Amino acid sequence: MSRYRVEVTETYADGVKDNPWSVDRRVTAAEGSSCRRPVEVKANGQRRLIACGRRLPAARQCDACLVRVQVVEVRRVQE
């Protein structure tokens, strides 16, 4: 499973009409492992194995390729 820990900072400015807010995301930790069920892909007469996370929808991916995002902190700043 690929796991990402993320911190989010939302900044909002009063009185601004164009883009009154911005969102910054920062990955604080990432961990993962190799694919447990690689998928065979055929292209140009060649066969290759790639990670199922690069080819299959999330519902059919192995646990190693499935992405989990954990938001550990959300800060809201008003300027």
Biopython code that builds the backbone (N, CA, C, O; Angstrom):
import numpy as np
from Bio.PDB.StructureBuilder import StructureBuilder

atoms = [
    (1, "MET", "N", (0.845, -1.166, 0.000)),
    (1, "MET", "CA", (0.000, 0.000, 0.000)),
    (1, "MET", "C", (0.892, 1.230, 0.000)),
    (1, "MET", "O", (1.850, 1.321, 0.768)),
    (2, "SER", "N", (0.569, 2.155, -0.854)),
    (2, "SER", "CA", (1.266, 3.436, -0.852)),
    (2, "SER", "C", (0.515, 4.359, 0.095)),
    (2, "SER", "O", (-0.685, 4.588, -0.062)),
    (3, "ARG", "N", (1.223, 4.877, 1.061)),
    (3, "ARG", "CA", (0.581, 5.731, 2.057)),
    (3, "ARG", "C", (1.286, 7.078, 2.098)),
    (3, "ARG", "O", (2.512, 7.143, 2.195)),
    (4, "TYR", "N", (0.512, 8.146, 2.024)),
    (4, "TYR", "CA", (1.036, 9.504, 2.066)),
    (4, "TYR", "C", (0.411, 10.248, 3.220)),
    (4, "TYR", "O", (-0.807, 10.214, 3.394)),
    (5, "ARG", "N", (1.233, 10.926, 4.019)),
    (5, "ARG", "CA", (0.748, 11.806, 5.088)),
    (5, "ARG", "C", (0.897, 13.235, 4.577)),
    (5, "ARG", "O", (1.971, 13.625, 4.120)),
    (6, "VAL", "N", (-0.176, 14.013, 4.655)),
    (6, "VAL", "CA", (-0.228, 15.329, 4.018)),
    (6, "VAL", "C", (-0.670, 16.390, 5.017)),
    (6, "VAL", "O", (-1.571, 16.162, 5.824)),
    (7, "GLU", "N", (-0.022, 17.557, 4.953)),
    (7, "GLU", "CA", (-0.460, 18.735, 5.694)),
    (7, "GLU", "C", (-1.047, 19.726, 4.690)),
    (7, "GLU", "O", (-0.472, 19.944, 3.624)),
    (8, "VAL", "N", (-2.185, 20.324, 5.024)),
    (8, "VAL", "CA", (-2.883, 21.242, 4.133)),
    (8, "VAL", "C", (-2.977, 22.612, 4.793)),
    (8, "VAL", "O", (-3.338, 22.719, 5.965)),
    (9, "THR", "N", (-2.648, 23.672, 4.027)),
    (9, "THR", "CA", (-2.811, 25.044, 4.504)),
    (9, "THR", "C", (-3.718, 25.770, 3.516)),
    (9, "THR", "O", (-3.403, 25.879, 2.330)),
    (10, "GLU", "N", (-4.844, 26.262, 4.020)),
    (10, "GLU", "CA", (-5.779, 27.031, 3.198)),
    (10, "GLU", "C", (-5.659, 28.497, 3.592)),
    (10, "GLU", "O", (-5.795, 28.835, 4.768)),
    (11, "THR", "N", (-5.407, 29.366, 2.624)),
    (11, "THR", "CA", (-5.265, 30.799, 2.877)),
    (11, "THR", "C", (-6.394, 31.525, 2.153)),
    (11, "THR", "O", (-6.642, 31.284, 0.972)),
    (12, "TYR", "N", (-7.073, 32.412, 2.868)),
    (12, "TYR", "CA", (-8.196, 33.155, 2.307)),
    (12, "TYR", "C", (-7.964, 34.640, 2.538)),
    (12, "TYR", "O", (-7.619, 35.053, 3.646)),
    (13, "ALA", "N", (-8.152, 35.446, 1.494)),
    (13, "ALA", "CA", (-7.953, 36.896, 1.594)),
    (13, "ALA", "C", (-9.296, 37.602, 1.374)),
    (13, "ALA", "O", (-9.953, 37.389, 0.356)),
    (14, "ASP", "N", (-9.694, 38.434, 2.326)),
    (14, "ASP", "CA", (-10.938, 39.205, 2.191)),
    (14, "ASP", "C", (-10.778, 40.301, 1.147)),
    (14, "ASP", "O", (-9.704, 40.887, 1.011)),
    (15, "GLY", "N", (-11.840, 40.571, 0.417)),
    (15, "GLY", "CA", (-11.847, 41.679, -0.529)),
    (15, "GLY", "C", (-11.195, 41.385, -1.874)),
    (15, "GLY", "O", (-11.154, 42.270, -2.728)),
    (16, "VAL", "N", (-10.699, 40.210, -2.088)),
    (16, "VAL", "CA", (-10.080, 39.853, -3.370)),
    (16, "VAL", "C", (-11.119, 39.124, -4.209)),
    (16, "VAL", "O", (-11.741, 38.166, -3.750)),
    (17, "LYS", "N", (-11.303, 39.591, -5.456)),
    (17, "LYS", "CA", (-12.338, 38.996, -6.302)),
    (17, "LYS", "C", (-11.813, 37.838, -7.148)),
    (17, "LYS", "O", (-12.525, 36.852, -7.342)),
    (18, "ASP", "N", (-10.593, 37.936, -7.652)),
    (18, "ASP", "CA", (-10.012, 36.858, -8.458)),
    (18, "ASP", "C", (-9.158, 35.968, -7.566)),
    (18, "ASP", "O", (-8.189, 36.423, -6.960)),
    (19, "ASN", "N", (-9.523, 34.717, -7.497)),
    (19, "ASN", "CA", (-8.801, 33.732, -6.680)),
    (19, "ASN", "C", (-8.586, 34.201, -5.240)),
    (19, "ASN", "O", (-7.451, 34.461, -4.841)),
    (20, "PRO", "N", (-9.659, 34.313, -4.458)),
    (20, "PRO", "CA", (-9.532, 34.809, -3.085)),
    (20, "PRO", "C", (-8.930, 33.797, -2.109)),
    (20, "PRO", "O", (-8.733, 34.118, -0.937)),
    (21, "TRP", "N", (-8.637, 32.585, -2.572)),
    (21, "TRP", "CA", (-8.071, 31.586, -1.681)),
    (21, "TRP", "C", (-6.979, 30.802, -2.394)),
    (21, "TRP", "O", (-6.913, 30.763, -3.623)),
    (22, "SER", "N", (-6.141, 30.191, -1.605)),
    (22, "SER", "CA", (-5.133, 29.286, -2.149)),
    (22, "SER", "C", (-4.997, 28.107, -1.191)),
    (22, "SER", "O", (-5.208, 28.240, 0.014)),
    (23, "VAL", "N", (-4.650, 26.978, -1.737)),
    (23, "VAL", "CA", (-4.486, 25.766, -0.948)),
    (23, "VAL", "C", (-3.103, 25.210, -1.221)),
    (23, "VAL", "O", (-2.743, 24.967, -2.373)),
    (24, "ASP", "N", (-2.330, 25.009, -0.176)),
    (24, "ASP", "CA", (-1.001, 24.401, -0.281)),
    (24, "ASP", "C", (-1.049, 23.036, 0.390)),
    (24, "ASP", "O", (-1.571, 22.879, 1.494)),
    (25, "ARG", "N", (-0.492, 22.058, -0.304)),
    (25, "ARG", "CA", (-0.421, 20.705, 0.246)),
    (25, "ARG", "C", (1.038, 20.299, 0.343)),
    (25, "ARG", "O", (1.815, 20.516, -0.587)),
    (26, "ARG", "N", (1.402, 19.717, 1.455)),
    (26, "ARG", "CA", (2.788, 19.299, 1.651)),
    (26, "ARG", "C", (2.797, 17.861, 2.152)),
    (26, "ARG", "O", (2.189, 17.542, 3.173)),
    (27, "VAL", "N", (3.495, 16.999, 1.417)),
    (27, "VAL", "CA", (3.619, 15.601, 1.820)),
    (27, "VAL", "C", (4.720, 15.510, 2.871)),
    (27, "VAL", "O", (5.864, 15.885, 2.615)),
    (28, "THR", "N", (4.372, 15.013, 4.049)),
    (28, "THR", "CA", (5.347, 14.929, 5.132)),
    (28, "THR", "C", (5.987, 13.545, 5.221)),
    (28, "THR", "O", (7.094, 13.406, 5.742)),
    (29, "ALA", "N", (5.298, 12.524, 4.717)),
    (29, "ALA", "CA", (5.862, 11.172, 4.735)),
    (29, "ALA", "C", (5.231, 10.354, 3.623)),
    (29, "ALA", "O", (4.053, 10.525, 3.306)),
    (30, "ALA", "N", (6.017, 9.469, 3.035)),
    (30, "ALA", "CA", (5.511, 8.577, 2.000)),
    (30, "ALA", "C", (6.167, 7.215, 2.174)),
    (30, "ALA", "O", (7.367, 7.117, 2.430)),
    (31, "GLU", "N", (5.374, 6.182, 2.034)),
    (31, "GLU", "CA", (5.921, 4.836, 2.116)),
    (31, "GLU", "C", (5.150, 3.946, 1.151)),
    (31, "GLU", "O", (3.978, 4.197, 0.870)),
    (32, "GLY", "N", (5.789, 2.937, 0.658)),
    (32, "GLY", "CA", (5.141, 2.051, -0.287)),
    (32, "GLY", "C", (5.904, 0.750, -0.420)),
    (32, "GLY", "O", (6.977, 0.582, 0.160)),
    (33, "SER", "N", (5.343, -0.170, -1.189)),
    (33, "SER", "CA", (5.984, -1.450, -1.432)),
    (33, "SER", "C", (5.758, -1.848, -2.886)),
    (33, "SER", "O", (4.998, -1.195, -3.601)),
    (34, "SER", "N", (6.406, -2.902, -3.315)),
    (34, "SER", "CA", (6.297, -3.313, -4.714)),
    (34, "SER", "C", (4.970, -4.032, -4.965)),
    (34, "SER", "O", (4.357, -4.585, -4.051)),
    (35, "CYS", "N", (4.551, -4.009, -6.214)),
    (35, "CYS", "CA", (3.272, -4.588, -6.630)),
    (35, "CYS", "C", (3.269, -6.101, -6.397)),
    (35, "CYS", "O", (4.266, -6.779, -6.645)),
    (36, "ARG", "N", (2.143, -6.613, -5.921)),
    (36, "ARG", "CA", (2.006, -8.052, -5.680)),
    (36, "ARG", "C", (1.334, -8.778, -6.838)),
    (36, "ARG", "O", (1.435, -10.001, -6.936)),
    (37, "ARG", "N", (0.647, -8.045, -7.722)),
    (37, "ARG", "CA", (-0.015, -8.652, -8.871)),
    (37, "ARG", "C", (0.255, -7.838, -10.132)),
    (37, "ARG", "O", (-0.648, -7.154, -10.614)),
    (38, "PRO", "N", (1.463, -7.890, -10.679)),
    (38, "PRO", "CA", (1.751, -7.114, -11.876)),
    (38, "PRO", "C", (0.875, -7.548, -13.059)),
    (38, "PRO", "O", (0.430, -8.693, -13.136)),
    (39, "VAL", "N", (0.644, -6.608, -13.968)),
    (39, "VAL", "CA", (-0.211, -6.827, -15.131)),
    (39, "VAL", "C", (0.667, -6.905, -16.375)),
    (39, "VAL", "O", (1.603, -6.122, -16.535)),
    (40, "GLU", "N", (0.355, -7.859, -17.256)),
    (40, "GLU", "CA", (1.108, -7.976, -18.504)),
    (40, "GLU", "C", (0.535, -7.017, -19.541)),
    (40, "GLU", "O", (-0.676, -6.972, -19.757)),
    (41, "VAL", "N", (1.411, -6.257, -20.177)),
    (41, "VAL", "CA", (1.018, -5.303, -21.213)),
    (41, "VAL", "C", (1.759, -5.667, -22.487)),
    (41, "VAL", "O", (2.958, -5.945, -22.466)),
    (42, "LYS", "N", (1.029, -5.663, -23.602)),
    (42, "LYS", "CA", (1.636, -5.973, -24.891)),
    (42, "LYS", "C", (1.654, -4.708, -25.736)),
    (42, "LYS", "O", (0.625, -4.055, -25.909)),
    (43, "ALA", "N", (2.829, -4.363, -26.262)),
    (43, "ALA", "CA", (2.962, -3.181, -27.128)),
    (43, "ALA", "C", (4.120, -3.409, -28.092)),
    (43, "ALA", "O", (5.191, -3.859, -27.686)),
    (44, "ASN", "N", (3.907, -3.104, -29.344)),
    (44, "ASN", "CA", (4.938, -3.228, -30.380)),
    (44, "ASN", "C", (5.549, -4.622, -30.428)),
    (44, "ASN", "O", (6.753, -4.772, -30.637)),
    (45, "GLY", "N", (4.722, -5.632, -30.235)),
    (45, "GLY", "CA", (5.202, -6.999, -30.299)),
    (45, "GLY", "C", (5.996, -7.450, -29.091)),
    (45, "GLY", "O", (6.569, -8.539, -29.113)),
    (46, "GLN", "N", (6.050, -6.658, -28.048)),
    (46, "GLN", "CA", (6.777, -7.024, -26.838)),
    (46, "GLN", "C", (5.813, -7.121, -25.661)),
    (46, "GLN", "O", (4.767, -6.473, -25.640)),
    (47, "ARG", "N", (6.180, -7.932, -24.699)),
    (47, "ARG", "CA", (5.378, -8.089, -23.487)),
    (47, "ARG", "C", (6.173, -7.564, -22.303)),
    (47, "ARG", "O", (7.389, -7.738, -22.213)),
    (48, "ARG", "N", (5.460, -6.927, -21.411)),
    (48, "ARG", "CA", (6.097, -6.319, -20.260)),
    (48, "ARG", "C", (5.186, -6.421, -19.049)),
    (48, "ARG", "O", (3.965, -6.379, -19.198)),
    (49, "LEU", "N", (5.740, -6.551, -17.874)),
    (49, "LEU", "CA", (4.957, -6.531, -16.639)),
    (49, "LEU", "C", (5.090, -5.163, -15.991)),
    (49, "LEU", "O", (6.193, -4.656, -15.785)),
    (50, "ILE", "N", (3.937, -4.575, -15.673)),
    (50, "ILE", "CA", (3.941, -3.286, -14.979)),
    (50, "ILE", "C", (3.085, -3.415, -13.721)),
    (50, "ILE", "O", (2.288, -4.346, -13.601)),
    (51, "ALA", "N", (3.246, -2.498, -12.801)),
    (51, "ALA", "CA", (2.464, -2.504, -11.562)),
    (51, "ALA", "C", (0.985, -2.320, -11.875)),
    (51, "ALA", "O", (0.623, -1.515, -12.733)),
    (52, "CYS", "N", (0.133, -3.065, -11.182)),
    (52, "CYS", "CA", (-1.308, -2.980, -11.445)),
    (52, "CYS", "C", (-1.848, -1.584, -11.148)),
    (52, "CYS", "O", (-2.866, -1.190, -11.716)),
    (53, "GLY", "N", (-1.191, -0.833, -10.274)),
    (53, "GLY", "CA", (-1.622, 0.530, -9.964)),
    (53, "GLY", "C", (-1.489, 1.487, -11.128)),
    (53, "GLY", "O", (-2.143, 2.530, -11.149)),
    (54, "ARG", "N", (-0.653, 1.151, -12.096)),
    (54, "ARG", "CA", (-0.483, 1.998, -13.280)),
    (54, "ARG", "C", (-1.495, 1.671, -14.364)),
    (54, "ARG", "O", (-1.621, 2.426, -15.328)),
    (55, "ARG", "N", (-2.222, 0.561, -14.232)),
    (55, "ARG", "CA", (-3.083, 0.109, -15.315)),
    (55, "ARG", "C", (-4.541, -0.102, -14.915)),
    (55, "ARG", "O", (-5.443, 0.189, -15.700)),
    (56, "LEU", "N", (-4.781, -0.604, -13.707)),
    (56, "LEU", "CA", (-6.125, -0.998, -13.295)),
    (56, "LEU", "C", (-6.805, 0.084, -12.451)),
    (56, "LEU", "O", (-6.128, 0.896, -11.821)),
    (57, "PRO", "N", (-8.153, 0.096, -12.438)),
    (57, "PRO", "CA", (-8.864, 1.021, -11.558)),
    (57, "PRO", "C", (-8.618, 0.650, -10.095)),
    (57, "PRO", "O", (-8.218, -0.476, -9.795)),
    (58, "ALA", "N", (-8.852, 1.578, -9.207)),
    (58, "ALA", "CA", (-8.535, 1.403, -7.784)),
    (58, "ALA", "C", (-9.212, 0.175, -7.185)),
    (58, "ALA", "O", (-8.629, -0.484, -6.324)),
    (59, "ALA", "N", (-10.417, -0.146, -7.617)),
    (59, "ALA", "CA", (-11.137, -1.284, -7.051)),
    (59, "ALA", "C", (-10.462, -2.615, -7.362)),
    (59, "ALA", "O", (-10.699, -3.594, -6.654)),
    (60, "ARG", "N", (-9.633, -2.680, -8.395)),
    (60, "ARG", "CA", (-8.988, -3.937, -8.794)),
    (60, "ARG", "C", (-7.489, -3.966, -8.489)),
    (60, "ARG", "O", (-6.813, -4.927, -8.859)),
    (61, "GLN", "N", (-6.959, -2.954, -7.833)),
    (61, "GLN", "CA", (-5.527, -2.905, -7.522)),
    (61, "GLN", "C", (-5.216, -3.743, -6.285)),
    (61, "GLN", "O", (-6.062, -3.927, -5.409)),
    (62, "CYS", "N", (-3.982, -4.246, -6.237)),
    (62, "CYS", "CA", (-3.542, -4.987, -5.049)),
    (62, "CYS", "C", (-3.311, -3.997, -3.905)),
    (62, "CYS", "O", (-3.267, -2.785, -4.115)),
    (63, "ASP", "N", (-3.167, -4.532, -2.702)),
    (63, "ASP", "CA", (-2.973, -3.673, -1.528)),
    (63, "ASP", "C", (-1.692, -2.854, -1.611)),
    (63, "ASP", "O", (-1.627, -1.752, -1.067)),
    (64, "ALA", "N", (-0.678, -3.379, -2.283)),
    (64, "ALA", "CA", (0.598, -2.654, -2.385)),
    (64, "ALA", "C", (0.479, -1.426, -3.287)),
    (64, "ALA", "O", (1.174, -0.436, -3.060)),
    (65, "CYS", "N", (-0.376, -1.465, -4.293)),
    (65, "CYS", "CA", (-0.509, -0.344, -5.233)),
    (65, "CYS", "C", (-1.599, 0.652, -4.836)),
    (65, "CYS", "O", (-1.591, 1.794, -5.295)),
    (66, "LEU", "N", (-2.518, 0.231, -4.001)),
    (66, "LEU", "CA", (-3.628, 1.093, -3.610)),
    (66, "LEU", "C", (-3.109, 2.287, -2.815)),
    (66, "LEU", "O", (-2.374, 2.111, -1.844)),
    (67, "VAL", "N", (-3.481, 3.482, -3.214)),
    (67, "VAL", "CA", (-2.979, 4.704, -2.589)),
    (67, "VAL", "C", (-3.905, 5.126, -1.447)),
    (67, "VAL", "O", (-5.125, 5.182, -1.602)),
    (68, "ARG", "N", (-3.307, 5.414, -0.324)),
    (68, "ARG", "CA", (-4.035, 5.948, 0.833)),
    (68, "ARG", "C", (-3.429, 7.295, 1.184)),
    (68, "ARG", "O", (-2.211, 7.414, 1.320)),
    (69, "VAL", "N", (-4.271, 8.310, 1.331)),
    (69, "VAL", "CA", (-3.818, 9.647, 1.705)),
    (69, "VAL", "C", (-4.407, 9.956, 3.071)),
    (69, "VAL", "O", (-5.619, 9.876, 3.267)),
    (70, "GLN", "N", (-3.542, 10.310, 4.013)),
    (70, "GLN", "CA", (-3.978, 10.659, 5.364)),
    (70, "GLN", "C", (-3.642, 12.130, 5.595)),
    (70, "GLN", "O", (-2.471, 12.511, 5.619)),
    (71, "VAL", "N", (-4.668, 12.945, 5.764)),
    (71, "VAL", "CA", (-4.468, 14.363, 6.047)),
    (71, "VAL", "C", (-4.253, 14.485, 7.548)),
    (71, "VAL", "O", (-5.154, 14.198, 8.336)),
    (72, "VAL", "N", (-3.058, 14.910, 7.941)),
    (72, "VAL", "CA", (-2.716, 14.951, 9.366)),
    (72, "VAL", "C", (-2.971, 16.314, 9.986)),
    (72, "VAL", "O", (-3.140, 16.422, 11.201)),
    (73, "GLU", "N", (-3.001, 17.357, 9.162)),
    (73, "GLU", "CA", (-3.230, 18.696, 9.714)),
    (73, "GLU", "C", (-3.834, 19.581, 8.633)),
    (73, "GLU", "O", (-3.384, 19.573, 7.487)),
    (74, "VAL", "N", (-4.867, 20.352, 9.008)),
    (74, "VAL", "CA", (-5.459, 21.353, 8.119)),
    (74, "VAL", "C", (-5.419, 22.681, 8.863)),
    (74, "VAL", "O", (-5.990, 22.817, 9.945)),
    (75, "ARG", "N", (-4.737, 23.657, 8.270)),
    (75, "ARG", "CA", (-4.687, 24.999, 8.864)),
    (75, "ARG", "C", (-5.426, 25.960, 7.945)),
    (75, "ARG", "O", (-5.205, 25.956, 6.734)),
    (76, "ARG", "N", (-6.294, 26.775, 8.508)),
    (76, "ARG", "CA", (-7.021, 27.789, 7.751)),
    (76, "ARG", "C", (-6.508, 29.158, 8.194)),
    (76, "ARG", "O", (-6.598, 29.516, 9.369)),
    (77, "VAL", "N", (-5.973, 29.911, 7.245)),
    (77, "VAL", "CA", (-5.378, 31.215, 7.543)),
    (77, "VAL", "C", (-6.177, 32.267, 6.796)),
    (77, "VAL", "O", (-6.437, 32.120, 5.601)),
    (78, "GLN", "N", (-6.569, 33.326, 7.492)),
    (78, "GLN", "CA", (-7.277, 34.425, 6.851)),
    (78, "GLN", "C", (-6.379, 35.661, 6.898)),
    (78, "GLN", "O", (-5.924, 36.083, 7.961)),
    (79, "GLU", "N", (-6.141, 36.220, 5.725)),
    (79, "GLU", "CA", (-5.261, 37.398, 5.625)),
    (79, "GLU", "C", (-6.068, 38.671, 5.730)),
    (79, "GLU", "O", (-5.506, 39.764, 5.668)),
]
sb = StructureBuilder()
sb.init_structure("model")
sb.init_model(0)
sb.init_chain("A")
sb.init_seg("    ")
for serial, (resi, resn, name, xyz) in enumerate(atoms, 1):
    if name == "N":
        sb.init_residue(resn, " ", resi, " ")
    sb.init_atom(name, np.array(xyz, "f"), 0.0, 1.0, " ", f" {name:<3s}", serial, name[0])
structure = sb.get_structure()
